[in-house]
Amino acid sequence: MKYLVIAAALVATSSVSAAGDANRGKALSATCAGCHGENGVSQIKTYPILAGQYASYIEQALKDYKSGARANAIMKGFAAGLSAQDMKDLAAYFASQPSDLDTLPR
C-alpha cells in the first residue's frame, strides 16, 4: 500500500510539472511584448503572432532558440535565460490567448 501511495504521488507531481502555468507565463511575457505585442498579438508584420499558437510549438521554438538549433540572435538571447518551466509557462499563456490565426482549429 505504501508503494501505491508513493507511485500515485509521483504521477500527480509529474503531470503538474509537465503542464505550463498560464498565469506565471503572463508575468514572464512582459519581455516578449516589445516585439510580439501585448497578449502576443504583434502589430508589426515581421514579428510573429504568438496568441493562439499551439503551446507545443512555442515551447519547442524556445528550446530550439536556446540550443541554437533555430537561428535568431535576438531570440537566442531571450531564450538563454529561460528555464524549461519558464518555456512551458510562456507557451501555456500564449496558447490561451484569443487569436485571429485562421490556421488553428478551435
PyMOL commands that place a pseudoatom at each C-alpha (Angstrom):
pseudoatom trace, name=CA, resn=MET, resi=1, chain=A, elem=C, hetatm=0, pos=[0.000, 0.000, 0.000]
pseudoatom trace, name=CA, resn=LYS, resi=2, chain=A, elem=C, hetatm=0, pos=[2.861, 2.372, 0.857]
pseudoatom trace, name=CA, resn=TYR, resi=3, chain=A, elem=C, hetatm=0, pos=[4.310, 1.928, -2.646]
pseudoatom trace, name=CA, resn=LEU, resi=4, chain=A, elem=C, hetatm=0, pos=[0.937, 2.639, -4.228]
pseudoatom trace, name=CA, resn=VAL, resi=5, chain=A, elem=C, hetatm=0, pos=[0.732, 5.964, -2.388]
pseudoatom trace, name=CA, resn=ILE, resi=6, chain=A, elem=C, hetatm=0, pos=[4.282, 6.881, -3.423]
pseudoatom trace, name=CA, resn=ALA, resi=7, chain=A, elem=C, hetatm=0, pos=[3.584, 5.939, -7.044]
pseudoatom trace, name=CA, resn=ALA, resi=8, chain=A, elem=C, hetatm=0, pos=[0.374, 7.987, -7.054]
pseudoatom trace, name=CA, resn=ALA, resi=9, chain=A, elem=C, hetatm=0, pos=[2.236, 10.988, -5.636]
pseudoatom trace, name=CA, resn=LEU, resi=10, chain=A, elem=C, hetatm=0, pos=[4.921, 10.720, -8.317]
pseudoatom trace, name=CA, resn=VAL, resi=11, chain=A, elem=C, hetatm=0, pos=[2.339, 10.544, -11.097]
pseudoatom trace, name=CA, resn=ALA, resi=12, chain=A, elem=C, hetatm=0, pos=[0.444, 13.515, -9.676]
pseudoatom trace, name=CA, resn=THR, resi=13, chain=A, elem=C, hetatm=0, pos=[3.523, 15.721, -9.410]
pseudoatom trace, name=CA, resn=SER, resi=14, chain=A, elem=C, hetatm=0, pos=[4.845, 14.754, -12.827]
pseudoatom trace, name=CA, resn=SER, resi=15, chain=A, elem=C, hetatm=0, pos=[1.604, 15.784, -14.516]
pseudoatom trace, name=CA, resn=VAL, resi=16, chain=A, elem=C, hetatm=0, pos=[1.661, 19.140, -12.732]
pseudoatom trace, name=CA, resn=SER, resi=17, chain=A, elem=C, hetatm=0, pos=[5.200, 19.963, -13.843]
pseudoatom trace, name=CA, resn=ALA, resi=18, chain=A, elem=C, hetatm=0, pos=[4.504, 18.742, -17.379]
pseudoatom trace, name=CA, resn=ALA, resi=19, chain=A, elem=C, hetatm=0, pos=[1.919, 21.481, -17.877]
pseudoatom trace, name=CA, resn=GLY, resi=20, chain=A, elem=C, hetatm=0, pos=[2.595, 25.165, -18.108]
pseudoatom trace, name=CA, resn=ASP, resi=21, chain=A, elem=C, hetatm=0, pos=[1.154, 27.777, -15.770]
pseudoatom trace, name=CA, resn=ALA, resi=22, chain=A, elem=C, hetatm=0, pos=[-0.532, 30.429, -17.923]
pseudoatom trace, name=CA, resn=ASN, resi=23, chain=A, elem=C, hetatm=0, pos=[-0.692, 32.932, -15.040]
pseudoatom trace, name=CA, resn=ARG, resi=24, chain=A, elem=C, hetatm=0, pos=[3.043, 32.677, -14.462]
pseudoatom trace, name=CA, resn=GLY, resi=25, chain=A, elem=C, hetatm=0, pos=[3.560, 32.816, -18.231]
pseudoatom trace, name=CA, resn=LYS, resi=26, chain=A, elem=C, hetatm=0, pos=[1.659, 36.094, -18.373]
pseudoatom trace, name=CA, resn=ALA, resi=27, chain=A, elem=C, hetatm=0, pos=[4.097, 37.609, -15.872]
pseudoatom trace, name=CA, resn=LEU, resi=28, chain=A, elem=C, hetatm=0, pos=[7.050, 36.344, -17.913]
pseudoatom trace, name=CA, resn=SER, resi=29, chain=A, elem=C, hetatm=0, pos=[5.561, 37.637, -21.183]
pseudoatom trace, name=CA, resn=ALA, resi=30, chain=A, elem=C, hetatm=0, pos=[6.275, 41.302, -20.437]
pseudoatom trace, name=CA, resn=THR, resi=31, chain=A, elem=C, hetatm=0, pos=[9.668, 40.839, -22.090]
pseudoatom trace, name=CA, resn=CYS, resi=32, chain=A, elem=C, hetatm=0, pos=[8.006, 39.439, -25.215]
pseudoatom trace, name=CA, resn=ALA, resi=33, chain=A, elem=C, hetatm=0, pos=[5.524, 42.304, -25.625]
pseudoatom trace, name=CA, resn=GLY, resi=34, chain=A, elem=C, hetatm=0, pos=[8.039, 44.719, -27.138]
pseudoatom trace, name=CA, resn=CYS, resi=35, chain=A, elem=C, hetatm=0, pos=[8.145, 42.714, -30.363]
pseudoatom trace, name=CA, resn=HIS, resi=36, chain=A, elem=C, hetatm=0, pos=[5.242, 40.268, -30.200]
pseudoatom trace, name=CA, resn=GLY, resi=37, chain=A, elem=C, hetatm=0, pos=[2.696, 42.728, -28.813]
pseudoatom trace, name=CA, resn=GLU, resi=38, chain=A, elem=C, hetatm=0, pos=[0.556, 42.779, -25.721]
pseudoatom trace, name=CA, resn=ASN, resi=39, chain=A, elem=C, hetatm=0, pos=[-1.048, 39.372, -25.223]
pseudoatom trace, name=CA, resn=GLY, resi=40, chain=A, elem=C, hetatm=0, pos=[1.012, 38.018, -28.124]
pseudoatom trace, name=CA, resn=VAL, resi=41, chain=A, elem=C, hetatm=0, pos=[-0.720, 39.928, -30.916]
pseudoatom trace, name=CA, resn=SER, resi=42, chain=A, elem=C, hetatm=0, pos=[2.045, 41.691, -32.819]
pseudoatom trace, name=CA, resn=GLN, resi=43, chain=A, elem=C, hetatm=0, pos=[1.198, 44.881, -34.689]
pseudoatom trace, name=CA, resn=ILE, resi=44, chain=A, elem=C, hetatm=0, pos=[4.408, 44.566, -36.702]
pseudoatom trace, name=CA, resn=LYS, resi=45, chain=A, elem=C, hetatm=0, pos=[4.199, 42.046, -39.540]
pseudoatom trace, name=CA, resn=THR, resi=46, chain=A, elem=C, hetatm=0, pos=[7.828, 40.956, -39.241]
pseudoatom trace, name=CA, resn=TYR, resi=47, chain=A, elem=C, hetatm=0, pos=[7.191, 39.602, -35.722]
pseudoatom trace, name=CA, resn=PRO, resi=48, chain=A, elem=C, hetatm=0, pos=[5.004, 36.518, -35.451]
pseudoatom trace, name=CA, resn=ILE, resi=49, chain=A, elem=C, hetatm=0, pos=[1.717, 36.494, -33.578]
pseudoatom trace, name=CA, resn=LEU, resi=50, chain=A, elem=C, hetatm=0, pos=[2.071, 34.174, -30.587]
pseudoatom trace, name=CA, resn=ALA, resi=51, chain=A, elem=C, hetatm=0, pos=[-1.519, 34.409, -29.328]
pseudoatom trace, name=CA, resn=GLY, resi=52, chain=A, elem=C, hetatm=0, pos=[-3.453, 31.237, -30.036]
pseudoatom trace, name=CA, resn=GLN, resi=53, chain=A, elem=C, hetatm=0, pos=[-0.403, 29.347, -31.256]
pseudoatom trace, name=CA, resn=TYR, resi=54, chain=A, elem=C, hetatm=0, pos=[-0.005, 25.744, -30.143]
pseudoatom trace, name=CA, resn=ALA, resi=55, chain=A, elem=C, hetatm=0, pos=[1.778, 25.519, -26.778]
pseudoatom trace, name=CA, resn=SER, resi=56, chain=A, elem=C, hetatm=0, pos=[3.926, 22.641, -28.020]
pseudoatom trace, name=CA, resn=TYR, resi=57, chain=A, elem=C, hetatm=0, pos=[5.117, 24.747, -30.962]
pseudoatom trace, name=CA, resn=ILE, resi=58, chain=A, elem=C, hetatm=0, pos=[6.053, 27.743, -28.795]
pseudoatom trace, name=CA, resn=GLU, resi=59, chain=A, elem=C, hetatm=0, pos=[7.821, 25.568, -26.250]
pseudoatom trace, name=CA, resn=GLN, resi=60, chain=A, elem=C, hetatm=0, pos=[9.822, 23.763, -28.936]
pseudoatom trace, name=CA, resn=ALA, resi=61, chain=A, elem=C, hetatm=0, pos=[10.716, 27.024, -30.689]
pseudoatom trace, name=CA, resn=LEU, resi=62, chain=A, elem=C, hetatm=0, pos=[12.060, 28.462, -27.427]
pseudoatom trace, name=CA, resn=LYS, resi=63, chain=A, elem=C, hetatm=0, pos=[14.094, 25.304, -26.781]
pseudoatom trace, name=CA, resn=ASP, resi=64, chain=A, elem=C, hetatm=0, pos=[15.486, 25.492, -30.310]
pseudoatom trace, name=CA, resn=TYR, resi=65, chain=A, elem=C, hetatm=0, pos=[16.419, 29.168, -29.950]
pseudoatom trace, name=CA, resn=LYS, resi=66, chain=A, elem=C, hetatm=0, pos=[18.171, 28.397, -26.669]
pseudoatom trace, name=CA, resn=SER, resi=67, chain=A, elem=C, hetatm=0, pos=[20.117, 25.436, -28.100]
pseudoatom trace, name=CA, resn=GLY, resi=68, chain=A, elem=C, hetatm=0, pos=[20.948, 27.200, -31.354]
pseudoatom trace, name=CA, resn=ALA, resi=69, chain=A, elem=C, hetatm=0, pos=[19.001, 24.684, -33.457]
pseudoatom trace, name=CA, resn=ARG, resi=70, chain=A, elem=C, hetatm=0, pos=[16.928, 27.638, -34.611]
pseudoatom trace, name=CA, resn=ALA, resi=71, chain=A, elem=C, hetatm=0, pos=[18.994, 30.655, -35.640]
pseudoatom trace, name=CA, resn=ASN, resi=72, chain=A, elem=C, hetatm=0, pos=[17.979, 34.089, -34.406]
pseudoatom trace, name=CA, resn=ALA, resi=73, chain=A, elem=C, hetatm=0, pos=[20.438, 36.079, -32.316]
pseudoatom trace, name=CA, resn=ILE, resi=74, chain=A, elem=C, hetatm=0, pos=[17.764, 38.165, -30.602]
pseudoatom trace, name=CA, resn=MET, resi=75, chain=A, elem=C, hetatm=0, pos=[15.582, 35.197, -29.648]
pseudoatom trace, name=CA, resn=LYS, resi=76, chain=A, elem=C, hetatm=0, pos=[18.619, 33.165, -28.595]
pseudoatom trace, name=CA, resn=GLY, resi=77, chain=A, elem=C, hetatm=0, pos=[19.479, 35.930, -26.140]
pseudoatom trace, name=CA, resn=PHE, resi=78, chain=A, elem=C, hetatm=0, pos=[15.976, 35.983, -24.684]
pseudoatom trace, name=CA, resn=ALA, resi=79, chain=A, elem=C, hetatm=0, pos=[15.665, 32.189, -24.545]
pseudoatom trace, name=CA, resn=ALA, resi=80, chain=A, elem=C, hetatm=0, pos=[19.075, 31.759, -22.912]
pseudoatom trace, name=CA, resn=GLY, resi=81, chain=A, elem=C, hetatm=0, pos=[17.736, 32.888, -19.549]
pseudoatom trace, name=CA, resn=LEU, resi=82, chain=A, elem=C, hetatm=0, pos=[14.595, 30.750, -19.624]
pseudoatom trace, name=CA, resn=SER, resi=83, chain=A, elem=C, hetatm=0, pos=[14.253, 27.511, -17.695]
pseudoatom trace, name=CA, resn=ALA, resi=84, chain=A, elem=C, hetatm=0, pos=[12.306, 24.584, -19.138]
pseudoatom trace, name=CA, resn=GLN, resi=85, chain=A, elem=C, hetatm=0, pos=[9.396, 25.510, -16.841]
pseudoatom trace, name=CA, resn=ASP, resi=86, chain=A, elem=C, hetatm=0, pos=[9.548, 29.160, -17.979]
pseudoatom trace, name=CA, resn=MET, resi=87, chain=A, elem=C, hetatm=0, pos=[9.168, 27.937, -21.565]
pseudoatom trace, name=CA, resn=LYS, resi=88, chain=A, elem=C, hetatm=0, pos=[6.175, 25.766, -20.638]
pseudoatom trace, name=CA, resn=ASP, resi=89, chain=A, elem=C, hetatm=0, pos=[4.583, 28.673, -18.773]
pseudoatom trace, name=CA, resn=LEU, resi=90, chain=A, elem=C, hetatm=0, pos=[5.069, 31.124, -21.642]
pseudoatom trace, name=CA, resn=ALA, resi=91, chain=A, elem=C, hetatm=0, pos=[3.732, 28.564, -24.097]
pseudoatom trace, name=CA, resn=ALA, resi=92, chain=A, elem=C, hetatm=0, pos=[0.649, 27.946, -21.929]
pseudoatom trace, name=CA, resn=TYR, resi=93, chain=A, elem=C, hetatm=0, pos=[-0.020, 31.668, -21.666]
pseudoatom trace, name=CA, resn=PHE, resi=94, chain=A, elem=C, hetatm=0, pos=[0.261, 32.461, -25.363]
pseudoatom trace, name=CA, resn=ALA, resi=95, chain=A, elem=C, hetatm=0, pos=[-1.722, 29.360, -26.336]
pseudoatom trace, name=CA, resn=SER, resi=96, chain=A, elem=C, hetatm=0, pos=[-4.551, 30.516, -24.058]
pseudoatom trace, name=CA, resn=GLN, resi=97, chain=A, elem=C, hetatm=0, pos=[-4.835, 33.938, -25.699]
pseudoatom trace, name=CA, resn=PRO, resi=98, chain=A, elem=C, hetatm=0, pos=[-7.517, 34.658, -28.303]
pseudoatom trace, name=CA, resn=SER, resi=99, chain=A, elem=C, hetatm=0, pos=[-6.240, 34.967, -31.838]
pseudoatom trace, name=CA, resn=ASP, resi=100, chain=A, elem=C, hetatm=0, pos=[-7.323, 35.661, -35.369]
pseudoatom trace, name=CA, resn=LEU, resi=101, chain=A, elem=C, hetatm=0, pos=[-4.975, 32.974, -36.656]
pseudoatom trace, name=CA, resn=ASP, resi=102, chain=A, elem=C, hetatm=0, pos=[-7.094, 31.057, -39.142]
pseudoatom trace, name=CA, resn=THR, resi=103, chain=A, elem=C, hetatm=0, pos=[-4.725, 28.105, -39.311]
pseudoatom trace, name=CA, resn=LEU, resi=104, chain=A, elem=C, hetatm=0, pos=[-5.592, 26.763, -35.863]
pseudoatom trace, name=CA, resn=PRO, resi=105, chain=A, elem=C, hetatm=0, pos=[-8.672, 24.642, -35.197]
pseudoatom trace, name=CA, resn=ARG, resi=106, chain=A, elem=C, hetatm=0, pos=[-10.841, 25.937, -32.362]
for i in range(1, 106): cmd.bond("trace and resi %d" % i, "trace and resi %d" % (i + 1))
show_as sticks, trace
zoom trace
